Amino acid sequence: MITLLSHLSHVEIATPDVEASVVFYEERLGLREVGRDGRKAYLRSWGDYTHHSVVISEGPEPALVEIGWRTTSPEALEEAARRVEEAGVAGEWSDSGPGRGRSYVFTGPWGHTIRLAWDIEQYRADDEHASVFPDRPEKRSSVAGAPRFLDHVTIAASDVKAFAKWHHDVLGFRIMAYTELDEAPITVFAVITTNEKSHDLGVVLDSSSRPGRINHYAFWVDTREELLIAADVLMENGTHIEYGPSIHGIGEQSFLYFRDPSGLRIEVNTGGYRNYVPDWEANTWKPSTGSNNLYRNGAMPMSMTESFPPDEGHPTATEEGIVPGTEEALLNPYGKHGQG
């Protein structure tokens, strides 16, 4: 069977204040703006191989605009589009956008917009930004703890297992792990991947009335020491650390969570395992096994349950209307002993 997708290529987010977000990403995270297109700003990490990995566009509230995936070939792009339409989802072909050619755009069953493309511009640094190391697309950022590249996206959906299965059946994702409550057979989290990573797409249980929401997206740094430096730099410059540093149980990555100026959650992570098993069968973790926090000794703050855009009908997990039995999962969707 043809492998359709290669890797996560970009994420586009909305914010009420594009300029404030661009300043934050450049000065606090070490990303670099490489272009503008109307009210959209295109940014890249120093290790991204493509033109950009983050797009910041103007919108009334923090939100996910689209997730971009690169296919493994032109033929894989055509096949992926065919499978999406065969699954009953109507998309459209697009030739627009800096850094990419022809792409197929559709909105999945849970309201998330996805862009698939093969023809993506490989970044070539000018003399000012060229690295002395031939394999690096540009020289390392001068901001301490700056991420090397975009790592993954975690979205919110009303049916975690159905979301994972749809992406497996239609786009060929591997399902790597689930979290299920100890108290009831309710799946509250899953990780899926297009490659050897533990995940480049995560999904948390969502009880809101708004489709297409995002919980966070993540960048990669090379070492745990850099992650700790990033936490230090952020705190020294007035950015609150929402959760971490610690280590996930699922995936075994070291992690750190904080917010950008719009309130959208960002993760910086590193480490974790690589899994090359082609017929891997997903294990099911329980909160009691430490799916969220490897050490099982740190409770996730309730703020981590917030996804974006905010849902006015369910502003917190303690409001009435939550599905019975899932209150604990929504307060700590990766496990009562920590985050995964």
FENSULSUL-V454104 format. One record per pair of residues at least 12 apart in sequence whose ideal C-beta (glycine too) atoms are under 6 Angstrom apart, sorted by the first residue. I is the first residue (numbers start at 0). GAP is how many residues later the second one is. If there is no record, write none. Layout:
i:I gap:GAP
i:I gap:GAP
This chain:
i:1 gap:74
i:1 gap:77
i:2 gap:69
i:3 gap:67
i:3 gap:72
i:3 gap:76
i:3 gap:167
i:3 gap:168
i:4 gap:64
i:4 gap:66
i:4 gap:166
i:4 gap:189
i:5 gap:64
i:5 gap:66
i:6 gap:63
i:6 gap:187
i:6 gap:188
i:7 gap:192
i:8 gap:59
i:8 gap:60
i:8 gap:61
i:8 gap:111
i:9 gap:43
i:9 gap:58
i:10 gap:56
i:10 gap:142
i:10 gap:206
i:11 gap:43
i:11 gap:53
i:11 gap:54
i:13 gap:43
i:13 gap:45
i:13 gap:49
i:13 gap:51
i:14 gap:41
i:14 gap:47
i:14 gap:247
i:17 gap:23
i:17 gap:38
i:17 gap:40
i:19 gap:241
i:20 gap:35
i:20 gap:239
i:20 gap:240
i:21 gap:19
i:23 gap:236
i:23 gap:237
i:24 gap:18
i:29 gap:111
i:29 gap:113
i:29 gap:116
i:30 gap:12
i:30 gap:14
i:31 gap:12
i:33 gap:18
i:34 gap:63
i:36 gap:61
i:38 gap:19
i:39 gap:15
i:39 gap:17
i:40 gap:15
i:41 gap:13
i:41 gap:56
i:44 gap:102
i:44 gap:104
i:45 gap:92
i:45 gap:94
i:45 gap:95
i:46 gap:101
i:46 gap:102
i:47 gap:101
i:48 gap:88
i:49 gap:70
i:49 gap:73
i:50 gap:48
i:50 gap:70
i:50 gap:72
i:51 gap:47
i:52 gap:97
i:60 gap:248
i:61 gap:200
i:61 gap:201
i:61 gap:202
i:61 gap:246
i:62 gap:245
i:62 gap:246
i:63 gap:150
i:65 gap:47
i:65 gap:49
i:66 gap:47
i:66 gap:86
i:67 gap:47
i:68 gap:47
i:69 gap:50
i:70 gap:45
i:70 gap:47
i:73 gap:44
i:76 gap:39
i:76 gap:41
i:79 gap:36
i:80 gap:23
i:82 gap:87
i:83 gap:22
i:86 gap:83
i:88 gap:17
i:90 gap:13
i:90 gap:14
i:90 gap:15
i:91 gap:13
i:98 gap:22
i:99 gap:17
i:99 gap:20
i:100 gap:18
i:101 gap:17
i:102 gap:12
i:102 gap:14
i:103 gap:12
i:109 gap:47
i:109 gap:53
i:109 gap:101
i:110 gap:100
i:110 gap:101
i:111 gap:43
i:111 gap:100
i:122 gap:14
i:124 gap:13
i:143 gap:85
i:143 gap:89
i:144 gap:81
i:144 gap:84
i:144 gap:85
i:144 gap:88
i:146 gap:72
i:146 gap:73
i:146 gap:74
i:146 gap:121
i:147 gap:72
i:147 gap:74
i:148 gap:71
i:150 gap:67
i:150 gap:68
i:150 gap:69
i:151 gap:47
i:151 gap:48
i:151 gap:66
i:152 gap:48
i:152 gap:64
i:153 gap:48
i:153 gap:61
i:153 gap:62
i:154 gap:48
i:154 gap:59
i:155 gap:48
i:155 gap:50
i:155 gap:57
i:155 gap:59
i:155 gap:151
i:156 gap:46
i:156 gap:49
i:157 gap:48
i:159 gap:27
i:159 gap:30
i:159 gap:43
i:159 gap:45
i:160 gap:26
i:162 gap:40
i:163 gap:26
i:163 gap:28
i:166 gap:25
i:172 gap:19
i:173 gap:19
i:174 gap:17
i:174 gap:107
i:175 gap:15
i:175 gap:17
i:175 gap:22
i:175 gap:23
i:175 gap:106
i:176 gap:14
i:176 gap:73
i:176 gap:105
i:176 gap:106
i:177 gap:12
i:177 gap:104
i:177 gap:106
i:178 gap:106
i:178 gap:112
i:178 gap:155
i:179 gap:104
i:180 gap:148
i:181 gap:104
i:181 gap:105
i:181 gap:106
i:183 gap:141
i:185 gap:140
i:187 gap:17
i:187 gap:141
i:187 gap:145
i:188 gap:15
i:188 gap:144
i:188 gap:145
i:189 gap:13
i:195 gap:78
i:195 gap:79
i:195 gap:80
i:197 gap:53
i:197 gap:74
i:203 gap:129
i:204 gap:128
i:206 gap:107
i:206 gap:115
i:206 gap:116
i:207 gap:103
i:207 gap:106
i:208 gap:104
i:209 gap:101
i:212 gap:94
i:213 gap:94
i:214 gap:92
i:215 gap:49
i:215 gap:51
i:217 gap:49
i:217 gap:51
i:218 gap:49
i:220 gap:47
i:220 gap:49
i:223 gap:30
i:223 gap:46
i:226 gap:27
i:226 gap:29
i:226 gap:41
i:226 gap:43
i:229 gap:38
i:230 gap:14
i:230 gap:25
i:233 gap:24
i:238 gap:19
i:240 gap:17
i:241 gap:15
i:241 gap:16
i:242 gap:14
i:242 gap:57
i:242 gap:58
i:242 gap:61
i:243 gap:12
i:243 gap:13
i:245 gap:47
i:245 gap:52
i:246 gap:47
i:247 gap:92
i:248 gap:41
i:248 gap:42
i:248 gap:45
i:248 gap:91
i:249 gap:35
i:249 gap:41
i:249 gap:90
i:250 gap:21
i:251 gap:20
i:251 gap:21
i:252 gap:16
i:252 gap:18
i:252 gap:19
i:253 gap:16
i:253 gap:17
i:254 gap:12
i:254 gap:14
i:255 gap:12
i:263 gap:44
i:286 gap:48
i:286 gap:49
i:289 gap:47
i:289 gap:48
i:290 gap:43
i:290 gap:44
i:290 gap:49
i:291 gap:42
i:291 gap:43
i:291 gap:46
i:291 gap:47
i:291 gap:48
i:292 gap:44
i:292 gap:45
i:292 gap:46
i:295 gap:41
i:297 gap:40
i:299 gap:32
i:299 gap:39
i:301 gap:29
i:304 gap:12
i:304 gap:25
i:304 gap:26
i:316 gap:13
i:316 gap:14
